[in-house]
Amino acid sequence: MAMETRRKTSFQVDFEKVDSAKQILGTKSLTDTVDAALDEVIKLQQRRQLVELLFTPGTLQLDDPVVMAGAWR
């Protein structure tokens, strides 16, 4: 049986924060705002991991002429 990715729940929400988030994210409903905010948190983590990767010496071998020779083709 497939796991459900959506389900109804009940929790308390600070609607001042929701209104601010709606303006920032360009969303209209509470559900859309929560989904968009969660997407942004996930993307933020992915960007942090990418930055860490970019600043880890030797990881991408950008200073290796053999590797870089094929990069611009």
PDB file of N, H, CA, C and O in Angstrom:
ATOM      1  N   MET A   1       0.849  -1.188   0.000  1.00  0.00           N
ATOM      2  CA  MET A   1       0.000   0.000   0.000  1.00  0.00           C
ATOM      3  C   MET A   1       0.886   1.240   0.000  1.00  0.00           C
ATOM      4  O   MET A   1       1.819   1.325   0.798  1.00  0.00           O
ATOM      5  N   ALA A   2       0.616   2.196  -0.873  1.00  0.00           N
ATOM      6  H   ALA A   2      -0.142   2.127  -1.521  1.00  0.00           H
ATOM      7  CA  ALA A   2       1.427   3.408  -0.991  1.00  0.00           C
ATOM      8  C   ALA A   2       1.207   4.320   0.212  1.00  0.00           C
ATOM      9  O   ALA A   2       0.095   4.467   0.720  1.00  0.00           O
ATOM     10  N   MET A   3       2.303   4.922   0.642  1.00  0.00           N
ATOM     11  H   MET A   3       3.206   4.802   0.229  1.00  0.00           H
ATOM     12  CA  MET A   3       2.239   5.837   1.767  1.00  0.00           C
ATOM     13  C   MET A   3       1.637   7.168   1.309  1.00  0.00           C
ATOM     14  O   MET A   3       2.025   7.699   0.268  1.00  0.00           O
ATOM     15  N   GLU A   4       0.709   7.697   2.069  1.00  0.00           N
ATOM     16  H   GLU A   4       0.394   7.266   2.915  1.00  0.00           H
ATOM     17  CA  GLU A   4       0.100   8.980   1.738  1.00  0.00           C
ATOM     18  C   GLU A   4       1.096  10.100   1.984  1.00  0.00           C
ATOM     19  O   GLU A   4       1.795  10.113   2.997  1.00  0.00           O
ATOM     20  N   THR A   5       1.156  11.041   1.044  1.00  0.00           N
ATOM     21  H   THR A   5       0.588  11.030   0.221  1.00  0.00           H
ATOM     22  CA  THR A   5       2.042  12.176   1.248  1.00  0.00           C
ATOM     23  C   THR A   5       1.284  13.374   1.819  1.00  0.00           C
ATOM     24  O   THR A   5       1.894  14.314   2.328  1.00  0.00           O
ATOM     25  N   ARG A   6      -0.015  13.338   1.735  1.00  0.00           N
ATOM     26  H   ARG A   6      -0.511  12.575   1.321  1.00  0.00           H
ATOM     27  CA  ARG A   6      -0.837  14.419   2.286  1.00  0.00           C
ATOM     28  C   ARG A   6      -1.878  13.836   3.226  1.00  0.00           C
ATOM     29  O   ARG A   6      -2.435  12.765   2.983  1.00  0.00           O
ATOM     30  N   ARG A   7      -2.125  14.562   4.300  1.00  0.00           N
ATOM     31  H   ARG A   7      -1.673  15.432   4.497  1.00  0.00           H
ATOM     32  CA  ARG A   7      -3.221  14.198   5.184  1.00  0.00           C
ATOM     33  C   ARG A   7      -3.633  15.426   5.974  1.00  0.00           C
ATOM     34  O   ARG A   7      -2.842  16.350   6.165  1.00  0.00           O
ATOM     35  N   LYS A   8      -4.847  15.428   6.421  1.00  0.00           N
ATOM     36  H   LYS A   8      -5.489  14.677   6.266  1.00  0.00           H
ATOM     37  CA  LYS A   8      -5.353  16.547   7.211  1.00  0.00           C
ATOM     38  C   LYS A   8      -4.805  16.443   8.622  1.00  0.00           C
ATOM     39  O   LYS A   8      -4.629  15.356   9.173  1.00  0.00           O
ATOM     40  N   THR A   9      -4.542  17.621   9.187  1.00  0.00           N
ATOM     41  H   THR A   9      -4.685  18.504   8.739  1.00  0.00           H
ATOM     42  CA  THR A   9      -4.053  17.663  10.558  1.00  0.00           C
ATOM     43  C   THR A   9      -4.576  18.929  11.204  1.00  0.00           C
ATOM     44  O   THR A   9      -5.157  19.791  10.545  1.00  0.00           O
ATOM     45  N   SER A  10      -4.364  19.022  12.483  1.00  0.00           N
ATOM     46  H   SER A  10      -3.893  18.321  13.019  1.00  0.00           H
ATOM     47  CA  SER A  10      -4.811  20.194  13.222  1.00  0.00           C
ATOM     48  C   SER A  10      -3.677  20.672  14.119  1.00  0.00           C
ATOM     49  O   SER A  10      -3.097  19.896  14.878  1.00  0.00           O
ATOM     50  N   PHE A  11      -3.370  21.965  14.017  1.00  0.00           N
ATOM     51  H   PHE A  11      -3.841  22.595  13.400  1.00  0.00           H
ATOM     52  CA  PHE A  11      -2.354  22.547  14.883  1.00  0.00           C
ATOM     53  C   PHE A  11      -2.584  24.044  14.976  1.00  0.00           C
ATOM     54  O   PHE A  11      -3.298  24.625  14.158  1.00  0.00           O
ATOM     55  N   GLN A  12      -1.984  24.657  15.965  1.00  0.00           N
ATOM     56  H   GLN A  12      -1.405  24.185  16.629  1.00  0.00           H
ATOM     57  CA  GLN A  12      -2.131  26.094  16.146  1.00  0.00           C
ATOM     58  C   GLN A  12      -1.152  26.829  15.246  1.00  0.00           C
ATOM     59  O   GLN A  12      -0.005  26.415  15.076  1.00  0.00           O
ATOM     60  N   VAL A  13      -1.630  27.938  14.669  1.00  0.00           N
ATOM     61  H   VAL A  13      -2.561  28.275  14.807  1.00  0.00           H
ATOM     62  CA  VAL A  13      -0.838  28.688  13.709  1.00  0.00           C
ATOM     63  C   VAL A  13      -0.845  30.162  14.100  1.00  0.00           C
ATOM     64  O   VAL A  13      -1.875  30.705  14.499  1.00  0.00           O
ATOM     65  N   ASP A  14       0.306  30.794  13.982  1.00  0.00           N
ATOM     66  H   ASP A  14       1.143  30.352  13.658  1.00  0.00           H
ATOM     67  CA  ASP A  14       0.416  32.239  14.175  1.00  0.00           C
ATOM     68  C   ASP A  14       0.061  32.894  12.838  1.00  0.00           C
ATOM     69  O   ASP A  14       0.873  32.886  11.913  1.00  0.00           O
ATOM     70  N   PHE A  15      -1.131  33.455  12.733  1.00  0.00           N
ATOM     71  H   PHE A  15      -1.790  33.461  13.485  1.00  0.00           H
ATOM     72  CA  PHE A  15      -1.603  33.972  11.453  1.00  0.00           C
ATOM     73  C   PHE A  15      -0.926  35.273  11.048  1.00  0.00           C
ATOM     74  O   PHE A  15      -0.997  35.651   9.879  1.00  0.00           O
ATOM     75  N   GLU A  16      -0.279  35.964  11.963  1.00  0.00           N
ATOM     76  H   GLU A  16      -0.222  35.656  12.913  1.00  0.00           H
ATOM     77  CA  GLU A  16       0.540  37.113  11.563  1.00  0.00           C
ATOM     78  C   GLU A  16       1.726  36.619  10.737  1.00  0.00           C
ATOM     79  O   GLU A  16       2.092  37.228   9.732  1.00  0.00           O
ATOM     80  N   LYS A  17       2.324  35.503  11.176  1.00  0.00           N
ATOM     81  H   LYS A  17       2.026  35.009  11.993  1.00  0.00           H
ATOM     82  CA  LYS A  17       3.425  34.907  10.411  1.00  0.00           C
ATOM     83  C   LYS A  17       2.921  34.382   9.071  1.00  0.00           C
ATOM     84  O   LYS A  17       3.590  34.528   8.049  1.00  0.00           O
ATOM     85  N   VAL A  18       1.744  33.773   9.081  1.00  0.00           N
ATOM     86  H   VAL A  18       1.200  33.654   9.911  1.00  0.00           H
ATOM     87  CA  VAL A  18       1.169  33.252   7.838  1.00  0.00           C
ATOM     88  C   VAL A  18       0.945  34.393   6.853  1.00  0.00           C
ATOM     89  O   VAL A  18       1.264  34.259   5.672  1.00  0.00           O
ATOM     90  N   ASP A  19       0.406  35.500   7.318  1.00  0.00           N
ATOM     91  H   ASP A  19       0.147  35.609   8.278  1.00  0.00           H
ATOM     92  CA  ASP A  19       0.165  36.642   6.436  1.00  0.00           C
ATOM     93  C   ASP A  19       1.471  37.184   5.863  1.00  0.00           C
ATOM     94  O   ASP A  19       1.545  37.518   4.681  1.00  0.00           O
ATOM     95  N   SER A  20       2.496  37.271   6.701  1.00  0.00           N
ATOM     96  H   SER A  20       2.436  36.999   7.662  1.00  0.00           H
ATOM     97  CA  SER A  20       3.805  37.726   6.224  1.00  0.00           C
ATOM     98  C   SER A  20       4.364  36.754   5.190  1.00  0.00           C
ATOM     99  O   SER A  20       4.876  37.169   4.150  1.00  0.00           O
ATOM    100  N   ALA A  21       4.263  35.467   5.480  1.00  0.00           N
ATOM    101  H   ALA A  21       3.846  35.130   6.325  1.00  0.00           H
ATOM    102  CA  ALA A  21       4.758  34.445   4.559  1.00  0.00           C
ATOM    103  C   ALA A  21       3.984  34.474   3.242  1.00  0.00           C
ATOM    104  O   ALA A  21       4.575  34.297   2.176  1.00  0.00           O
ATOM    105  N   LYS A  22       2.678  34.693   3.301  1.00  0.00           N
ATOM    106  H   LYS A  22       2.198  34.837   4.167  1.00  0.00           H
ATOM    107  CA  LYS A  22       1.870  34.779   2.085  1.00  0.00           C
ATOM    108  C   LYS A  22       2.377  35.897   1.181  1.00  0.00           C
ATOM    109  O   LYS A  22       2.488  35.726  -0.033  1.00  0.00           O
ATOM    110  N   GLN A  23       2.680  37.034   1.782  1.00  0.00           N
ATOM    111  H   GLN A  23       2.589  37.173   2.768  1.00  0.00           H
ATOM    112  CA  GLN A  23       3.183  38.172   0.998  1.00  0.00           C
ATOM    113  C   GLN A  23       4.526  37.835   0.361  1.00  0.00           C
ATOM    114  O   GLN A  23       4.756  38.130  -0.812  1.00  0.00           O
ATOM    115  N   ILE A  24       5.400  37.224   1.129  1.00  0.00           N
ATOM    116  H   ILE A  24       5.214  36.985   2.082  1.00  0.00           H
ATOM    117  CA  ILE A  24       6.735  36.892   0.633  1.00  0.00           C
ATOM    118  C   ILE A  24       6.668  35.830  -0.450  1.00  0.00           C
ATOM    119  O   ILE A  24       7.340  35.941  -1.475  1.00  0.00           O
ATOM    120  N   LEU A  25       5.859  34.797  -0.227  1.00  0.00           N
ATOM    121  H   LEU A  25       5.313  34.706   0.606  1.00  0.00           H
ATOM    122  CA  LEU A  25       5.808  33.646  -1.124  1.00  0.00           C
ATOM    123  C   LEU A  25       4.803  33.812  -2.263  1.00  0.00           C
ATOM    124  O   LEU A  25       4.821  33.045  -3.226  1.00  0.00           O
ATOM    125  N   GLY A  26       3.940  34.800  -2.156  1.00  0.00           N
ATOM    126  H   GLY A  26       3.926  35.423  -1.374  1.00  0.00           H
ATOM    127  CA  GLY A  26       2.935  35.007  -3.191  1.00  0.00           C
ATOM    128  C   GLY A  26       1.853  33.948  -3.205  1.00  0.00           C
ATOM    129  O   GLY A  26       1.313  33.611  -4.259  1.00  0.00           O
ATOM    130  N   THR A  27       1.540  33.429  -2.037  1.00  0.00           N
ATOM    131  H   THR A  27       1.979  33.702  -1.181  1.00  0.00           H
ATOM    132  CA  THR A  27       0.519  32.385  -1.929  1.00  0.00           C
ATOM    133  C   THR A  27      -0.777  32.983  -1.399  1.00  0.00           C
ATOM    134  O   THR A  27      -0.799  34.099  -0.880  1.00  0.00           O
ATOM    135  N   LYS A  28      -1.857  32.218  -1.540  1.00  0.00           N
ATOM    136  H   LYS A  28      -1.840  31.311  -1.962  1.00  0.00           H
ATOM    137  CA  LYS A  28      -3.159  32.718  -1.096  1.00  0.00           C
ATOM    138  C   LYS A  28      -3.736  31.923   0.074  1.00  0.00           C
ATOM    139  O   LYS A  28      -4.283  32.506   1.009  1.00  0.00           O
ATOM    140  N   SER A  29      -3.617  30.609   0.028  1.00  0.00           N
ATOM    141  H   SER A  29      -3.172  30.135  -0.732  1.00  0.00           H
ATOM    142  CA  SER A  29      -4.233  29.789   1.074  1.00  0.00           C
ATOM    143  C   SER A  29      -3.199  29.365   2.121  1.00  0.00           C
ATOM    144  O   SER A  29      -1.992  29.424   1.886  1.00  0.00           O
ATOM    145  N   LEU A  30      -3.695  28.943   3.262  1.00  0.00           N
ATOM    146  H   LEU A  30      -4.676  28.896   3.454  1.00  0.00           H
ATOM    147  CA  LEU A  30      -2.827  28.442   4.325  1.00  0.00           C
ATOM    148  C   LEU A  30      -2.059  27.218   3.841  1.00  0.00           C
ATOM    149  O   LEU A  30      -0.856  27.108   4.076  1.00  0.00           O
ATOM    150  N   THR A  31      -2.747  26.298   3.168  1.00  0.00           N
ATOM    151  H   THR A  31      -3.725  26.388   2.977  1.00  0.00           H
ATOM    152  CA  THR A  31      -2.091  25.082   2.679  1.00  0.00           C
ATOM    153  C   THR A  31      -0.979  25.417   1.696  1.00  0.00           C
ATOM    154  O   THR A  31       0.130  24.893   1.803  1.00  0.00           O
ATOM    155  N   ASP A  32      -1.278  26.294   0.734  1.00  0.00           N
ATOM    156  H   ASP A  32      -2.179  26.720   0.648  1.00  0.00           H
ATOM    157  CA  ASP A  32      -0.253  26.682  -0.243  1.00  0.00           C
ATOM    158  C   ASP A  32       0.927  27.363   0.428  1.00  0.00           C
ATOM    159  O   ASP A  32       2.076  27.163   0.032  1.00  0.00           O
ATOM    160  N   THR A  33       0.643  28.167   1.445  1.00  0.00           N
ATOM    161  H   THR A  33      -0.290  28.329   1.767  1.00  0.00           H
ATOM    162  CA  THR A  33       1.708  28.883   2.153  1.00  0.00           C
ATOM    163  C   THR A  33       2.596  27.921   2.923  1.00  0.00           C
ATOM    164  O   THR A  33       3.821  28.038   2.884  1.00  0.00           O
ATOM    165  N   VAL A  34       1.988  26.972   3.621  1.00  0.00           N
ATOM    166  H   VAL A  34       0.993  26.877   3.653  1.00  0.00           H
ATOM    167  CA  VAL A  34       2.775  25.983   4.368  1.00  0.00           C
ATOM    168  C   VAL A  34       3.605  25.139   3.406  1.00  0.00           C
ATOM    169  O   VAL A  34       4.784  24.892   3.659  1.00  0.00           O
ATOM    170  N   ASP A  35       3.000  24.693   2.305  1.00  0.00           N
ATOM    171  H   ASP A  35       2.042  24.893   2.100  1.00  0.00           H
ATOM    172  CA  ASP A  35       3.735  23.898   1.309  1.00  0.00           C
ATOM    173  C   ASP A  35       4.909  24.691   0.745  1.00  0.00           C
ATOM    174  O   ASP A  35       6.019  24.169   0.642  1.00  0.00           O
ATOM    175  N   ALA A  36       4.669  25.949   0.378  1.00  0.00           N
ATOM    176  H   ALA A  36       3.767  26.373   0.461  1.00  0.00           H
ATOM    177  CA  ALA A  36       5.729  26.779  -0.195  1.00  0.00           C
ATOM    178  C   ALA A  36       6.830  27.042   0.826  1.00  0.00           C
ATOM    179  O   ALA A  36       8.010  27.039   0.476  1.00  0.00           O
ATOM    180  N   ALA A  37       6.459  27.268   2.078  1.00  0.00           N
ATOM    181  H   ALA A  37       5.500  27.270   2.362  1.00  0.00           H
ATOM    182  CA  ALA A  37       7.452  27.498   3.123  1.00  0.00           C
ATOM    183  C   ALA A  37       8.303  26.252   3.347  1.00  0.00           C
ATOM    184  O   ALA A  37       9.518  26.357   3.516  1.00  0.00           O
ATOM    185  N   LEU A  38       7.688  25.091   3.349  1.00  0.00           N
ATOM    186  H   LEU A  38       6.702  25.005   3.211  1.00  0.00           H
ATOM    187  CA  LEU A  38       8.444  23.842   3.502  1.00  0.00           C
ATOM    188  C   LEU A  38       9.371  23.631   2.309  1.00  0.00           C
ATOM    189  O   LEU A  38      10.513  23.202   2.477  1.00  0.00           O
ATOM    190  N   ASP A  39       8.884  23.930   1.109  1.00  0.00           N
ATOM    191  H   ASP A  39       7.956  24.278   0.973  1.00  0.00           H
ATOM    192  CA  ASP A  39       9.739  23.834  -0.084  1.00  0.00           C
ATOM    193  C   ASP A  39      10.957  24.738   0.059  1.00  0.00           C
ATOM    194  O   ASP A  39      12.068  24.340  -0.289  1.00  0.00           O
ATOM    195  N   GLU A  40      10.757  25.952   0.568  1.00  0.00           N
ATOM    196  H   GLU A  40       9.854  26.275   0.850  1.00  0.00           H
ATOM    197  CA  GLU A  40      11.861  26.895   0.733  1.00  0.00           C
ATOM    198  C   GLU A  40      12.886  26.396   1.754  1.00  0.00           C
ATOM    199  O   GLU A  40      14.087  26.581   1.561  1.00  0.00           O
ATOM    200  N   VAL A  41      12.431  25.774   2.824  1.00  0.00           N
ATOM    201  H   VAL A  41      11.455  25.624   2.982  1.00  0.00           H
ATOM    202  CA  VAL A  41      13.345  25.213   3.827  1.00  0.00           C
ATOM    203  C   VAL A  41      14.182  24.095   3.211  1.00  0.00           C
ATOM    204  O   VAL A  41      15.386  24.006   3.449  1.00  0.00           O
ATOM    205  N   ILE A  42      13.537  23.252   2.425  1.00  0.00           N
ATOM    206  H   ILE A  42      12.558  23.325   2.232  1.00  0.00           H
ATOM    207  CA  ILE A  42      14.249  22.153   1.765  1.00  0.00           C
ATOM    208  C   ILE A  42      15.274  22.705   0.774  1.00  0.00           C
ATOM    209  O   ILE A  42      16.414  22.241   0.736  1.00  0.00           O
ATOM    210  N   LYS A  43      14.867  23.702  -0.034  1.00  0.00           N
ATOM    211  H   LYS A  43      13.941  24.079  -0.003  1.00  0.00           H
ATOM    212  CA  LYS A  43      15.791  24.322  -0.992  1.00  0.00           C
ATOM    213  C   LYS A  43      16.957  25.006  -0.284  1.00  0.00           C
ATOM    214  O   LYS A  43      18.089  24.964  -0.766  1.00  0.00           O
ATOM    215  N   LEU A  44      16.684  25.632   0.852  1.00  0.00           N
ATOM    216  H   LEU A  44      15.764  25.666   1.243  1.00  0.00           H
ATOM    217  CA  LEU A  44      17.747  26.282   1.623  1.00  0.00           C
ATOM    218  C   LEU A  44      18.803  25.264   2.045  1.00  0.00           C
ATOM    219  O   LEU A  44      20.000  25.526   1.931  1.00  0.00           O
ATOM    220  N   GLN A  45      18.368  24.122   2.525  1.00  0.00           N
ATOM    221  H   GLN A  45      17.395  23.910   2.618  1.00  0.00           H
ATOM    222  CA  GLN A  45      19.306  23.083   2.926  1.00  0.00           C
ATOM    223  C   GLN A  45      20.112  22.591   1.730  1.00  0.00           C
ATOM    224  O   GLN A  45      21.317  22.368   1.840  1.00  0.00           O
ATOM    225  N   GLN A  46      19.452  22.423   0.595  1.00  0.00           N
ATOM    226  H   GLN A  46      18.473  22.604   0.506  1.00  0.00           H
ATOM    227  CA  GLN A  46      20.158  21.987  -0.613  1.00  0.00           C
ATOM    228  C   GLN A  46      21.197  23.026  -1.040  1.00  0.00           C
ATOM    229  O   GLN A  46      22.300  22.664  -1.451  1.00  0.00           O
ATOM    230  N   ARG A  47      20.854  24.311  -0.946  1.00  0.00           N
ATOM    231  H   ARG A  47      19.959  24.605  -0.612  1.00  0.00           H
ATOM    232  CA  ARG A  47      21.819  25.365  -1.293  1.00  0.00           C
ATOM    233  C   ARG A  47      23.000  25.358  -0.328  1.00  0.00           C
ATOM    234  O   ARG A  47      24.145  25.539  -0.741  1.00  0.00           O
ATOM    235  N   ARG A  48      22.724  25.151   0.948  1.00  0.00           N
ATOM    236  H   ARG A  48      21.793  25.004   1.284  1.00  0.00           H
ATOM    237  CA  ARG A  48      23.813  25.081   1.935  1.00  0.00           C
ATOM    238  C   ARG A  48      24.749  23.923   1.617  1.00  0.00           C
ATOM    239  O   ARG A  48      25.969  24.065   1.708  1.00  0.00           O
ATOM    240  N   GLN A  49      24.184  22.778   1.246  1.00  0.00           N
ATOM    241  H   GLN A  49      23.193  22.663   1.172  1.00  0.00           H
ATOM    242  CA  GLN A  49      25.010  21.618   0.897  1.00  0.00           C
ATOM    243  C   GLN A  49      25.843  21.901  -0.350  1.00  0.00           C
ATOM    244  O   GLN A  49      27.001  21.489  -0.427  1.00  0.00           O
ATOM    245  N   LEU A  50      25.267  22.600  -1.325  1.00  0.00           N
ATOM    246  H   LEU A  50      24.327  22.935  -1.262  1.00  0.00           H
ATOM    247  CA  LEU A  50      26.000  22.941  -2.535  1.00  0.00           C
ATOM    248  C   LEU A  50      27.153  23.896  -2.225  1.00  0.00           C
ATOM    249  O   LEU A  50      28.263  23.715  -2.726  1.00  0.00           O
ATOM    250  N   VAL A  51      26.892  24.900  -1.409  1.00  0.00           N
ATOM    251  H   VAL A  51      25.990  25.046  -1.002  1.00  0.00           H
ATOM    252  CA  VAL A  51      27.951  25.835  -1.022  1.00  0.00           C
ATOM    253  C   VAL A  51      29.064  25.098  -0.298  1.00  0.00           C
ATOM    254  O   VAL A  51      30.241  25.344  -0.558  1.00  0.00           O
ATOM    255  N   GLU A  52      28.706  24.202   0.604  1.00  0.00           N
ATOM    256  H   GLU A  52      27.749  24.003   0.816  1.00  0.00           H
ATOM    257  CA  GLU A  52      29.715  23.411   1.315  1.00  0.00           C
ATOM    258  C   GLU A  52      30.540  22.590   0.326  1.00  0.00           C
ATOM    259  O   GLU A  52      31.763  22.512   0.446  1.00  0.00           O
ATOM    260  N   LEU A  53      29.880  21.989  -0.633  1.00  0.00           N
ATOM    261  H   LEU A  53      28.887  22.052  -0.731  1.00  0.00           H
ATOM    262  CA  LEU A  53      30.567  21.211  -1.658  1.00  0.00           C
ATOM    263  C   LEU A  53      31.515  22.089  -2.468  1.00  0.00           C
ATOM    264  O   LEU A  53      32.651  21.698  -2.735  1.00  0.00           O
ATOM    265  N   LEU A  54      31.052  23.269  -2.856  1.00  0.00           N
ATOM    266  H   LEU A  54      30.129  23.586  -2.639  1.00  0.00           H
ATOM    267  CA  LEU A  54      31.873  24.181  -3.656  1.00  0.00           C
ATOM    268  C   LEU A  54      33.115  24.657  -2.909  1.00  0.00           C
ATOM    269  O   LEU A  54      34.147  24.931  -3.521  1.00  0.00           O
ATOM    270  N   PHE A  55      33.011  24.753  -1.591  1.00  0.00           N
ATOM    271  H   PHE A  55      32.173  24.530  -1.094  1.00  0.00           H
ATOM    272  CA  PHE A  55      34.132  25.240  -0.798  1.00  0.00           C
ATOM    273  C   PHE A  55      34.963  24.131  -0.155  1.00  0.00           C
ATOM    274  O   PHE A  55      35.842  24.410   0.660  1.00  0.00           O
ATOM    275  N   THR A  56      34.691  22.886  -0.512  1.00  0.00           N
ATOM    276  H   THR A  56      33.977  22.659  -1.174  1.00  0.00           H
ATOM    277  CA  THR A  56      35.504  21.771  -0.028  1.00  0.00           C
ATOM    278  C   THR A  56      36.615  21.531  -1.044  1.00  0.00           C
ATOM    279  O   THR A  56      36.354  21.096  -2.165  1.00  0.00           O
ATOM    280  N   PRO A  57      37.850  21.814  -0.650  1.00  0.00           N
ATOM    281  CA  PRO A  57      38.967  21.695  -1.591  1.00  0.00           C
ATOM    282  C   PRO A  57      39.051  20.308  -2.238  1.00  0.00           C
ATOM    283  O   PRO A  57      38.935  19.282  -1.568  1.00  0.00           O
ATOM    284  N   GLY A  58      39.256  20.310  -3.563  1.00  0.00           N
ATOM    285  H   GLY A  58      39.350  21.143  -4.108  1.00  0.00           H
ATOM    286  CA  GLY A  58      39.463  19.070  -4.291  1.00  0.00           C
ATOM    287  C   GLY A  58      38.208  18.320  -4.677  1.00  0.00           C
ATOM    288  O   GLY A  58      38.279  17.366  -5.451  1.00  0.00           O
ATOM    289  N   THR A  59      37.071  18.721  -4.165  1.00  0.00           N
ATOM    290  H   THR A  59      37.013  19.497  -3.536  1.00  0.00           H
ATOM    291  CA  THR A  59      35.842  17.983  -4.430  1.00  0.00           C
ATOM    292  C   THR A  59      35.462  18.022  -5.907  1.00  0.00           C
ATOM    293  O   THR A  59      35.127  16.993  -6.492  1.00  0.00           O
ATOM    294  N   LEU A  60      35.514  19.193  -6.501  1.00  0.00           N
ATOM    295  H   LEU A  60      35.786  20.029  -6.026  1.00  0.00           H
ATOM    296  CA  LEU A  60      35.069  19.335  -7.889  1.00  0.00           C
ATOM    297  C   LEU A  60      36.209  19.311  -8.902  1.00  0.00           C
ATOM    298  O   LEU A  60      35.962  19.288 -10.108  1.00  0.00           O
ATOM    299  N   GLN A  61      37.411  19.317  -8.443  1.00  0.00           N
ATOM    300  H   GLN A  61      37.611  19.336  -7.464  1.00  0.00           H
ATOM    301  CA  GLN A  61      38.605  19.251  -9.303  1.00  0.00           C
ATOM    302  C   GLN A  61      38.615  20.354 -10.361  1.00  0.00           C
ATOM    303  O   GLN A  61      39.003  20.123 -11.506  1.00  0.00           O
ATOM    304  N   LEU A  62      38.184  21.553  -9.967  1.00  0.00           N
ATOM    305  H   LEU A  62      37.869  21.740  -9.036  1.00  0.00           H
ATOM    306  CA  LEU A  62      38.130  22.667 -10.899  1.00  0.00           C
ATOM    307  C   LEU A  62      39.510  23.160 -11.305  1.00  0.00           C
ATOM    308  O   LEU A  62      39.650  23.878 -12.295  1.00  0.00           O
ATOM    309  N   ASP A  63      40.524  22.777 -10.546  1.00  0.00           N
ATOM    310  H   ASP A  63      40.410  22.194  -9.742  1.00  0.00           H
ATOM    311  CA  ASP A  63      41.886  23.191 -10.885  1.00  0.00           C
ATOM    312  C   ASP A  63      42.643  22.117 -11.672  1.00  0.00           C
ATOM    313  O   ASP A  63      43.838  22.263 -11.930  1.00  0.00           O
ATOM    314  N   ASP A  64      41.950  21.040 -12.053  1.00  0.00           N
ATOM    315  H   ASP A  64      40.979  20.921 -11.844  1.00  0.00           H
ATOM    316  CA  ASP A  64      42.559  19.964 -12.828  1.00  0.00           C
ATOM    317  C   ASP A  64      42.339  20.234 -14.314  1.00  0.00           C
ATOM    318  O   ASP A  64      41.201  20.187 -14.780  1.00  0.00           O
ATOM    319  N   PRO A  65      43.421  20.521 -15.080  1.00  0.00           N
ATOM    320  CA  PRO A  65      43.266  20.854 -16.499  1.00  0.00           C
ATOM    321  C   PRO A  65      42.625  19.745 -17.323  1.00  0.00           C
ATOM    322  O   PRO A  65      41.902  20.027 -18.278  1.00  0.00           O
ATOM    323  N   VAL A  66      42.878  18.498 -16.970  1.00  0.00           N
ATOM    324  H   VAL A  66      43.466  18.269 -16.194  1.00  0.00           H
ATOM    325  CA  VAL A  66      42.277  17.384 -17.710  1.00  0.00           C
ATOM    326  C   VAL A  66      40.764  17.369 -17.521  1.00  0.00           C
ATOM    327  O   VAL A  66      40.006  17.195 -18.475  1.00  0.00           O
ATOM    328  N   VAL A  67      40.342  17.553 -16.280  1.00  0.00           N
ATOM    329  H   VAL A  67      40.958  17.695 -15.505  1.00  0.00           H
ATOM    330  CA  VAL A  67      38.902  17.579 -15.985  1.00  0.00           C
ATOM    331  C   VAL A  67      38.250  18.778 -16.659  1.00  0.00           C
ATOM    332  O   VAL A  67      37.188  18.654 -17.269  1.00  0.00           O
ATOM    333  N   MET A  68      38.886  19.931 -16.549  1.00  0.00           N
ATOM    334  H   MET A  68      39.749  20.032 -16.053  1.00  0.00           H
ATOM    335  CA  MET A  68      38.294  21.152 -17.089  1.00  0.00           C
ATOM    336  C   MET A  68      38.338  21.235 -18.608  1.00  0.00           C
ATOM    337  O   MET A  68      37.578  22.003 -19.199  1.00  0.00           O
ATOM    338  N   ALA A  69      39.215  20.459 -19.262  1.00  0.00           N
ATOM    339  H   ALA A  69      39.833  19.835 -18.783  1.00  0.00           H
ATOM    340  CA  ALA A  69      39.337  20.489 -20.722  1.00  0.00           C
ATOM    341  C   ALA A  69      38.009  20.116 -21.390  1.00  0.00           C
ATOM    342  O   ALA A  69      37.662  20.667 -22.435  1.00  0.00           O
ATOM    343  N   GLY A  70      37.284  19.201 -20.799  1.00  0.00           N
ATOM    344  H   GLY A  70      37.566  18.754 -19.950  1.00  0.00           H
ATOM    345  CA  GLY A  70      36.009  18.780 -21.372  1.00  0.00           C
ATOM    346  C   GLY A  70      34.828  19.587 -20.873  1.00  0.00           C
ATOM    347  O   GLY A  70      33.708  19.399 -21.349  1.00  0.00           O
ATOM    348  N   ALA A  71      35.055  20.477 -19.926  1.00  0.00           N
ATOM    349  H   ALA A  71      35.964  20.629 -19.539  1.00  0.00           H
ATOM    350  CA  ALA A  71      33.951  21.212 -19.319  1.00  0.00           C
ATOM    351  C   ALA A  71      33.347  22.246 -20.257  1.00  0.00           C
ATOM    352  O   ALA A  71      32.168  22.580 -20.130  1.00  0.00           O
ATOM    353  N   TRP A  72      34.123  22.750 -21.183  1.00  0.00           N
ATOM    354  H   TRP A  72      35.080  22.479 -21.286  1.00  0.00           H
ATOM    355  CA  TRP A  72      33.655  23.859 -22.020  1.00  0.00           C
ATOM    356  C   TRP A  72      33.314  23.429 -23.437  1.00  0.00           C
ATOM    357  O   TRP A  72      33.274  24.271 -24.335  1.00  0.00           O
ATOM    358  N   ARG A  73      33.075  22.196 -23.655  1.00  0.00           N
ATOM    359  H   ARG A  73      33.107  21.512 -22.926  1.00  0.00           H
ATOM    360  CA  ARG A  73      32.748  21.699 -25.000  1.00  0.00           C
ATOM    361  C   ARG A  73      31.275  21.787 -25.252  1.00  0.00           C
ATOM    362  O   ARG A  73      30.810  21.414 -26.330  1.00  0.00           O
TER     363      ARG A  73
END
